[in-house]
Structure formats: C-alpha cells, structure tokens
Amino acid sequence: MPLEFYVLMIPFCVIPVFLVSLDYLNKSDEIKRKNSNVIDFDKFVKRKKEGDTVDSDIAQLLDIDKIAA
C-alpha cells in the first residue's frame, strides 16, 4: 500500500510545482524582454545630435530643449 501511495502522490506533487516554476520563469523573462526594448527618445536624440550634420539638423528641428516630458 505505501509504495502505490508514493507512486501516485509524487507525480501529483512534483508536476504542479514544476509547472508553476516554469510559468514564473517565463513571466520574469518576458518582463526583462519588455524592459530591454524601451528606448528613451530624448537621450537617443541627444546622442544623435553629437553625430553627423544630418543628425544635428534633425535635433535642431525637433528643438530638444522645448520637449515636455
């Protein structure tokens, strides 16, 4: 009797814990991917302003100082 009990109970205890762990890892990885794709537009334009003449002209047309956050 105890052997059958353990054979039946171990999968029902281990599998849910494994699935919950996989779900947690998937969600945390998804949050990291979303955060890594965010670009701060003001910093991007300021860095581009220091680049070539076309980039500096675009930054002047956008007038970075007057952009409200």
C-alpha positions in Angstrom: 0.0 0.0 0.0 2.7 2.7 0.8 4.5 2.0 -2.4 1.4 2.6 -4.5 0.6 5.7 -2.5 4.1 7.2 -3.2 4.0 6.2 -6.8 0.7 8.1 -7.2 1.4 11.1 -4.9 4.9 12.0 -6.1 3.9 13.0 -9.6 0.8 14.9 -8.4 3.1 16.9 -6.0 6.1 17.4 -8.3 4.4 18.3 -11.6 2.4 21.3 -10.3 5.5 22.7 -8.6 7.4 22.3 -11.8 4.7 23.9 -13.9 4.4 26.9 -11.5 8.2 27.3 -11.6 8.2 27.3 -15.4 5.4 29.9 -15.5 7.3 32.1 -13.1 10.5 31.9 -15.2 8.6 32.6 -18.4 6.9 35.7 -16.9 10.1 37.1 -15.5 11.9 36.6 -18.8 9.0 38.3 -20.6 9.3 41.3 -18.3 13.0 41.5 -18.9 12.5 41.4 -22.7 9.9 44.2 -22.5 12.2 46.4 -20.3 15.2 46.0 -22.6 13.2 47.2 -25.7 12.4 50.6 -24.2 14.3 53.5 -25.7 14.5 56.9 -24.1 13.8 59.2 -27.1 15.4 62.3 -25.6 18.7 60.5 -24.8 18.7 59.0 -28.2 18.2 62.3 -30.0 20.9 64.0 -27.7 23.4 61.3 -28.7 22.5 61.6 -32.3 22.9 65.4 -32.1 26.6 64.8 -31.5 26.8 62.7 -34.6 27.0 63.9 -38.2 25.4 67.1 -39.7 22.2 65.4 -40.7 21.6 64.2 -37.2 22.4 67.6 -35.6 20.0 69.3 -38.1 17.2 66.9 -37.1 17.8 67.5 -33.4 17.7 71.3 -34.0 14.4 70.9 -35.9 13.0 68.9 -33.0 14.3 71.5 -30.6 15.1 69.1 -27.7 15.0 71.8 -25.0 11.3 72.5 -25.6 10.1 68.9 -25.5 8.0 68.4 -22.4 8.2 65.2 -20.5 
